Structure formats: C-alpha cells, structure tokens
Amino acid sequence: MKANQFLFLLLIIMISMPSFAARSIMPEIWTARQAITFARQNNPDSQLAQQRIYQANALLQKATVNFYPQVELTGNYSQTNNPMYSFGNILNQGEFTPGIDFNDPGRTDNLELGLGVQYRFYNGGQDLAHKNAAKAGIDLSAAESEAISLKLEFEVFRGFQRIVESGKVIQARVKTLEAIDSSLEVAQARYDAGDLLKLDLLNLQVEKSRATENLLQARHNLVLAKKIFLTLLGLPGNDLQIEVKDAEPPAMPIHPNPGQRPELKKLTAALSAAESQLAAAHGSRLPTVDGFARYQYDQGTVLGGNGDSWLAGVNFNFKLFDGHQSAAEIALSKAQLGALRAEKKKMELTLGLEVTQAQLSLDLARQRQQVTEKRVEQAVESEKLTLARFHAGVLLISELIDSENRLTNARISNVLAVSAIQIAIAELRRAAGLPQYAEAFTQTTSMENQP
C-alpha cells in the first residue's frame, strides 16, 4: 500500500472514531436517568448554553484588561536627508557639533529601539464596575444554562414516560382485540348453529375492525413518542428500535418552593450587572489619571553615534461638558434597573403560581389514579359476568361490546393516570428548580466543568 493511501485510510478511521464511540456508550435499554444524563451532554440546547458560559468568561477576561499596565516594545530603522529629521537624529545620537549647517545637516540614518509603559491609575471606578458587570454576566449565563438543563430534563422524562405509556396502551388494545377475537369465535359458532342473528355477528366484526384501528393508532403514537425522545437526546432519530425500562420515578420534593429557580438567579445576576452599569455611568463624570514612561535608544551607522533617552509623566483628563452624554447614560441605567426589579417581582409571583399549579396537578392525578383503579376492578368483574351471560346465550351483542369498551377505557384511563402522576412529580421538581435526579445532575455537572 502506498504511503498516501495509508494516510487516507488512517484519516477515514480517525473521522469515524467519534461515531463509533457514540454508539458504544448508548445503552441497549434506556432508563430515565440514563436518558437525562445523555441529553445534558448531547442535546444542542445544552451545548449552546455551555458555549454562552464560555463567552461570558471571555468577556470577564476582556473586562480585566485595564487593570494591567500596557507594555509596548517598538523598533524602526530609517534614513533621511530631511533637515528636521536629520538634525533630530544627530541630537539623539550625541553627534552635535557647532559647525553643523542647520539648513542642510546631510543624510543620516537611525535605528530606534523603544520600551514604553502606560497605566491608568483612576477612571472613576468604571473599570471595576465593568468587571463586576462581567462577573454578573457569568452568573447570568450559568443560570440560563441551568434553566435550559432543568427544562430539558423534564422534557426528556416526559418523552420517556410517553414511550412507557404508549407501550402500556398498546398492551390494553391488544387485550381488547384478543377478547373480541375470543367472543367472535363463540359468536360464529352460535351463528352457525342458528342461535345468533347475522346482524349481531356483523356488529361484532365491525367492533373488531374498530379495535384493530385503535391498535394501529396506538402503535403509531409509540413510534412518534420514540422519535420525539431521540430528538431530545440530540440523536438523529432514524433508528426507532429502542427499548426502555419502566421509569424510575423522581423523588417527591419535601418542601417545594421557587426560591432556587434559575430564572430568579438569572434576574438577580441581571440586577447586579445593571447596578454595575449604573456605577460605570456615574464614573464617567469623574476624571481619569494615566501614568506613562518610555525609554528610547538610538544608533546611527552614517555618523556612527548612539544615545539613549527617557520620558515619564502623568496625564489628567476631566470633561467639563460632554453634551449631557453621562446624564443620559445614568438615566438609561436607572430605567433598566427599575424595569429589572419590577420583572423580578413579577417572576416571583409567576414561579409561585407554577409551583401551586404543579401541586394541584399532582393531587388531581393521584385522585384520578384511585378512581381509575376502582373502575378497572369493576370493569373486569363486569366483563366476567357479561362473558358468562354471552356464552349462555342470554346477552345481546351490543351489551358485550359496551362491556369490552368500558374495560378498555378503564385500563387506558388507569395507564394515563399513573403516567400523569410521574409527569406531575417531574413538573413539580422543575417548578421548584430541582433536577429530576440529583445524582445524575451532580455527575453531569462535574463532567461539563472539566476543561
């Protein structure tokens, strides 16, 4: 094999390695905890939020630039016969003599090397204010990332629960179809024996077609639920042959309250940044003080002289009138600060309402589960009695169909009620600003913080 072919093959293998690695870490049977951990690392929204944190850190680094001196090293070489520049070169190189013709000092050259330092001692606290605003920006980005993560965790758990729910609905639909097939065999035998009307047999066959259609719809819902689930995980969603293990329910929060919601943390950080911006606006009215120093060395080859010099000083600047620019910036910063305070108060009320609604939804789901469990028990017992009467030939087909539908509806309602409880607990945790699984959150956060 030629060298270039070998390098090409090696490049293809290296490009393919990430996809192989991604497949190797994907479990064959998903759990809710695994799905949430995977989504936090692989979902584009999480990755985008992490990049925003990096941007905020970069802005903080940029805001700290003015706290350090600016050091500059310069160098240049030039030749000239311009009287003014030539005379300057002669002076810098220490070659001045009384016989020099000032109007025509001749051709000179100069190699200049310089080292300069500049530092701003004071600018009204603007640099510190901008640095504090940048720090608040990091907190804001972190809170925004946390909010996205908590929302993503809830959506992943709900998507996972929809798969579990759809699978159980399919099981209920299959049981219904099996029961109708069994009843249809009995009905066919009774019809052949002349003990059942053709119309009753047709009605039961129509009911089987309806049950088959409902089963097809349930399977379609399962495929759609898997597609949504894979999309939340940040996967293409082409391979829908995934299996899930029944959800491990999140723990019920003991005292849920919205005090630790990242949305509130985000507004708190925004308020801190706005206060820093206001301080910077006030600082723009104050003077600035800068210090500077420079050392210069000059070397000539035409005259053969050399010399060095230094310069140091302080600059003081104060704007007597800036066209009301600082006043406008202060007014704008105050208005933005006031708006953020009002928004935080509104957010506190909104988040408190979300917690209350989540608690009420959980209470309703639990009550529905109790009712639907009783309905299932009653419907199962009713079906037994109905089938016995049907086999004895003392029951109408319409009554048998009604009994089967009641049992199916009771089973599906119970499945939905049980699933609603799990989703309601997950929603309550999200409303309280809690991750769905604290261990998975801690593990994933430590992985994200790695360089």
C-alpha positions in Angstrom: 0.0 0.0 0.0 1.4 3.4 -0.9 2.1 6.0 1.8 -0.6 8.4 0.6 -3.2 5.6 0.5 -2.3 4.6 4.0 -2.6 8.2 5.3 -6.0 8.5 3.6 -7.2 5.3 5.3 -5.9 6.5 8.6 -7.8 9.8 8.2 -11.0 7.9 7.5 -10.6 5.8 10.6 -10.0 8.8 12.8 -13.0 10.6 11.4 -15.2 7.6 12.0 -14.0 7.1 15.6 -16.3 9.6 17.3 -19.4 7.9 15.7 -18.2 4.5 16.9 -17.6 5.9 20.4 -21.0 7.5 20.5 -22.7 4.2 19.6 -20.7 2.3 22.2 -21.9 4.5 25.0 -25.6 4.3 24.0 -27.4 1.7 26.2 -29.4 -1.1 24.7 -32.2 -0.5 27.1 -32.7 3.2 28.2 -33.7 4.3 31.7 -35.0 7.7 32.5 -31.8 8.6 34.5 -29.5 7.5 31.6 -31.6 9.4 29.1 -31.4 12.7 31.2 -27.6 12.3 31.6 -27.1 11.6 27.9 -29.3 14.6 26.9 -27.4 17.0 29.1 -24.3 16.2 27.3 -25.6 15.7 23.7 -28.6 18.0 23.3 -27.8 21.1 21.1 -29.5 23.4 23.6 -27.2 22.2 26.4 -24.2 22.6 24.2 -25.2 26.1 23.1 -25.8 27.1 26.8 -22.3 25.9 27.6 -20.8 28.0 24.8 -22.6 31.1 26.2 -20.9 30.5 29.5 -17.5 30.4 27.7 -18.4 33.7 26.1 -19.2 35.2 29.4 -15.9 34.1 30.8 -14.2 35.6 27.8 -16.0 38.9 28.4 -14.7 38.9 32.0 -11.2 38.4 30.8 -11.7 41.3 28.4 -13.1 43.5 31.3 -10.0 42.9 33.4 -7.6 44.2 30.7 -7.5 47.7 32.1 -6.3 46.6 35.5 -2.9 45.7 34.0 -0.3 48.1 32.5 0.2 48.3 28.8 3.8 47.5 27.8 5.0 48.2 24.3 8.3 47.4 22.6 9.0 49.3 19.4 11.7 49.4 16.8 12.3 51.0 13.5 15.2 51.9 11.1 15.1 54.9 8.7 17.4 57.1 6.5 16.6 60.7 5.6 18.1 64.0 4.4 15.2 66.0 5.7 16.8 68.8 7.7 14.4 68.5 10.7 14.6 64.7 11.0 18.4 64.6 10.3 19.0 67.2 13.0 16.9 65.2 15.4 18.9 62.0 14.6 22.1 64.0 15.2 20.9 65.1 18.6 19.6 61.7 19.6 22.9 60.0 18.7 25.0 62.6 20.5 26.8 63.8 17.4 26.1 67.5 17.6 28.9 69.9 16.7 28.8 73.7 16.4 29.8 73.6 12.7 26.6 71.8 11.6 24.6 73.5 8.9 21.1 73.5 10.3 19.5 74.0 6.9 21.4 71.1 5.4 22.7 68.7 8.0 23.1 66.0 5.4 22.0 62.4 5.2 21.5 60.5 8.4 20.1 57.1 9.5 18.8 55.9 12.8 18.0 52.6 14.4 15.5 53.3 17.1 14.5 50.9 19.9 11.9 51.8 22.5 10.2 50.4 25.5 7.0 52.1 26.8 4.7 51.6 29.7 1.3 53.1 30.2 -1.1 52.5 33.2 -4.4 54.1 34.1 -4.4 54.8 37.8 -8.0 56.1 38.1 -11.1 56.4 35.8 -13.9 57.0 38.3 -14.3 53.3 39.1 -15.5 52.4 35.6 -13.1 49.5 35.1 -14.2 47.9 38.4 -17.8 48.4 37.5 -17.3 46.8 34.1 -15.5 43.9 35.7 -18.4 43.4 38.2 -20.9 43.5 35.3 -18.9 40.9 33.5 -18.9 38.7 36.6 -22.6 39.1 36.9 -22.8 38.1 33.2 -21.1 34.8 34.1 -23.7 34.2 36.8 -26.5 35.1 34.3 -25.2 32.7 31.7 -24.8 29.9 34.3 -28.4 30.5 35.5 -29.6 30.4 31.9 -27.8 27.2 31.3 -29.3 25.7 34.4 -32.8 26.7 33.4 -32.3 25.1 30.0 -31.0 21.9 31.6 -33.9 21.7 34.1 -36.4 22.2 31.2 -34.6 19.7 29.1 -34.6 17.1 31.9 -38.3 17.5 32.3 -39.0 17.2 28.6 -36.8 14.1 28.4 -38.5 12.5 31.3 -41.9 13.3 29.9 -40.8 12.0 26.5 -39.5 8.8 28.2 -42.8 8.4 30.1 -44.8 8.8 26.9 -43.0 5.8 25.5 -43.8 3.7 28.6 -47.4 5.0 28.5 -47.8 4.2 24.8 -46.4 0.7 25.4 -49.0 0.0 28.1 -51.8 1.4 26.0 -50.8 -1.0 23.2 -51.0 -3.8 25.7 -54.5 -2.8 26.7 -55.5 -2.5 23.0 -54.1 -6.0 22.3 -56.0 -7.5 25.2 -59.2 -5.9 23.9 -58.6 -7.3 20.4 -57.9 -10.8 21.9 -61.1 -10.6 23.9 -63.1 -9.6 20.8 -61.5 -12.5 18.8 -62.5 -14.9 21.5 -66.0 -13.6 21.6 -66.1 -13.6 17.8 -65.3 -17.4 17.8 -68.2 -18.0 20.1 -70.5 -15.8 18.1 -69.5 -17.5 14.9 -70.3 -20.9 16.4 -73.7 -19.7 17.7 -74.4 -18.2 14.2 -73.6 -21.5 12.5 -75.9 -23.2 15.0 -78.7 -20.7 14.1 -78.6 -19.2 17.6 -77.4 -15.7 16.6 -78.5 -13.2 14.1 -76.3 -12.2 11.1 -76.6 -8.6 12.2 -75.2 -9.3 15.7 -72.2 -11.2 14.1 -71.6 -8.3 11.7 -71.7 -5.8 14.6 -69.0 -7.8 16.4 -66.9 -7.9 13.3 -67.2 -4.2 13.0 -66.1 -3.8 16.6 -63.0 -5.9 15.8 -62.2 -3.6 12.9 -62.5 -0.6 15.3 -60.3 -2.3 17.8 -57.7 -3.1 15.1 -57.7 0.6 14.0 -57.2 1.7 17.6 -54.3 -0.7 18.0 -52.7 0.7 14.8 -53.1 4.3 16.2 -51.6 3.3 19.5 -48.5 1.8 17.7 -48.2 5.0 15.6 -48.2 7.0 18.8 -45.4 4.8 20.1 -43.3 5.5 17.0 -43.9 9.2 17.3 -43.0 9.1 21.1 -39.8 7.4 20.3 -39.0 10.0 17.6 -39.6 12.8 20.0 -37.5 11.1 22.6 -34.5 10.6 20.4 -34.7 14.2 19.2 -34.5 15.4 22.8 -31.4 13.2 23.2 -29.8 15.0 20.3 -29.8 11.9 18.2 -31.0 11.7 14.5 -34.0 9.6 15.4 -33.7 7.3 12.4 -33.3 4.1 14.5 -36.6 3.8 16.3 -35.9 0.2 17.5 -35.2 1.4 21.0 -36.3 -0.2 24.3 -37.0 1.5 27.6 -37.2 0.3 31.1 -40.2 1.4 33.1 -39.5 4.8 34.6 -37.7 5.2 37.9 -39.9 7.9 39.4 -38.2 11.1 40.6 -38.3 11.7 44.3 -41.1 13.8 45.6 -39.8 17.2 46.8 -40.3 17.7 50.5 -40.9 21.5 50.6 -41.1 22.7 47.0 -40.7 26.4 46.6 -39.5 28.5 43.6 -36.7 30.2 45.6 -33.9 28.4 43.8 -35.3 28.6 40.3 -32.6 29.5 37.8 -34.9 32.1 36.4 -34.7 34.0 39.6 -30.9 33.6 39.7 -30.8 34.9 36.2 -32.7 38.1 37.2 -30.6 38.5 40.3 -27.5 38.4 38.1 -29.1 40.8 35.6 -29.8 43.2 38.5 -26.2 43.0 39.7 -25.0 43.7 36.2 -27.4 46.7 35.8 -26.2 48.1 39.2 -22.6 47.9 37.9 -23.6 49.6 34.7 -25.1 52.4 36.7 -21.9 52.7 38.7 -19.9 52.9 35.5 -22.3 55.6 34.2 -21.7 57.7 37.3 -17.9 57.1 37.0 -17.9 58.6 33.5 -18.4 62.0 35.2 -15.2 61.7 37.2 -11.6 62.5 35.9 -9.1 60.0 34.6 -5.5 59.8 35.6 -2.9 57.9 33.5 0.8 57.4 34.0 3.3 56.7 31.2 7.0 56.1 30.8 9.3 55.4 27.8 12.9 54.6 27.3 14.5 55.1 23.8 17.8 54.0 22.4 19.1 55.4 19.0 22.0 54.1 16.9 23.4 55.5 13.7 25.7 54.0 11.1 26.2 57.0 8.8 27.5 59.2 11.7 28.4 56.3 13.9 26.9 57.8 17.0 24.5 56.5 19.6 22.4 57.7 22.6 19.5 57.0 24.8 16.7 59.0 26.5 13.7 58.5 28.7 10.3 60.2 29.2 7.8 59.8 32.0 4.8 61.7 33.2 1.1 61.8 34.2 -2.0 62.7 32.2 -5.0 64.2 33.9 -8.3 64.5 32.0 -11.6 65.9 33.1 -14.6 66.5 30.9 -16.2 69.8 31.8 -19.1 69.2 29.5 -19.9 66.1 27.5 -23.2 67.2 25.8 -25.2 65.5 28.6 -24.0 62.1 27.5 -23.2 60.9 31.0 -26.6 62.2 32.3 -28.4 60.2 29.5 -26.4 57.0 30.3 -27.3 57.4 34.0 -31.0 57.9 33.3 -31.0 54.9 30.9 -29.2 52.7 33.5 -31.7 53.7 36.2 -34.6 52.9 34.0 -33.2 49.5 33.1 -32.5 48.8 36.8 -36.1 49.7 37.7 -37.5 47.5 34.9 -35.5 44.5 36.1 -36.7 45.0 39.7 -40.3 45.0 38.5 -39.6 42.0 36.3 -38.1 40.1 39.3 -41.2 40.8 41.4 -43.4 39.5 38.6 -41.2 36.5 38.1 -41.5 35.6 41.8 -45.3 35.6 41.6 -45.3 33.7 38.4 -43.0 31.0 39.7 -45.0 30.7 42.9 -48.1 30.1 40.8 -46.3 27.4 38.8 -45.5 25.5 42.0 -49.1 25.7 43.1 -50.4 24.5 39.8 -47.9 21.6 39.8 -49.0 20.6 43.3 -52.7 20.7 42.2 -51.9 18.7 39.1 -50.2 16.1 41.2 -53.2 15.9 43.6 -55.6 15.6 40.7 -53.5 12.8 39.1 -53.4 10.8 42.4 -57.2 11.1 42.8 -57.7 10.0 39.2 -55.5 7.0 39.8 -57.6 5.9 42.7 -60.8 6.3 40.7 -59.4 4.5 37.6 -58.1 1.6 39.6 -61.6 1.1 41.1 -63.0 1.4 37.6 -60.7 -1.3 36.3 -61.7 -3.6 39.1 -65.4 -3.0 38.4 -64.9 -3.4 34.6 -63.0 -6.7 35.0 -65.7 -8.1 37.2 -68.5 -6.8 34.9 -66.7 -8.4 31.9 -66.6 -11.8 33.5 -70.3 -11.7 34.2 -71.0 -10.4 30.7 -69.0 -13.1 29.0 -70.7 -15.8 31.1 -74.1 -14.5 30.0 -73.0 -14.2 26.4 -71.7 -17.8 26.4 -75.1 -18.8 27.9 -76.9 -17.0 25.0 -78.8 -14.6 27.2 -76.9 -11.4 26.3 -77.1 -9.1 23.4 -74.0 -8.4 21.3 -74.4 -4.6 21.9 -74.1 -5.2 25.6 -71.0 -7.4 25.1 -69.4 -4.6 23.0 -70.3 -2.0 25.6 -68.7 -4.1 28.3 -65.5 -4.6 26.4 -65.3 -0.8 25.6 -65.8 0.0 29.3 -63.0 -2.3 30.3 -60.6 -0.9 27.6 -61.4 2.7 28.5 -60.9 1.9 32.2 -57.5 0.3 31.6 -56.3 3.1 29.4 -57.5 5.7 31.8 -55.6 4.0 34.6 -52.5 3.9 32.4 -52.8 7.6 31.7 -53.5 8.4 35.4 -50.4 6.5 36.6 -48.3 8.2 33.9 -49.8 11.6 34.9 -48.6 11.1 38.5 -45.0 10.5 37.3 -45.1 13.5 35.0 -46.7 15.7 37.7 -43.9 14.9 40.2 -41.3 15.7 37.5 -43.1 19.0 36.7 -43.2 19.8 40.5 -39.4 19.3 40.7 -38.9 21.5 37.7 -41.2 24.2 39.2 -39.2 24.0 42.4 -35.9 24.4 40.5 -34.7 20.9 41.3 -33.1 18.4 38.8 -35.0 15.2 38.2 -32.2 13.0 39.6 -29.8 14.8 41.9 -27.1 12.2 41.4 -27.2 12.4 37.6 -27.2 16.2 37.8 -24.1 16.3 40.0 -22.3 13.7 37.9 -23.1 15.5 34.6 -22.2 18.9 36.0 -18.7 17.7 37.1 -18.2 16.3 33.6 -19.2 19.6 32.0 -16.8 21.6 34.2 -13.9 19.5 33.0 -11.5 21.5 30.7 
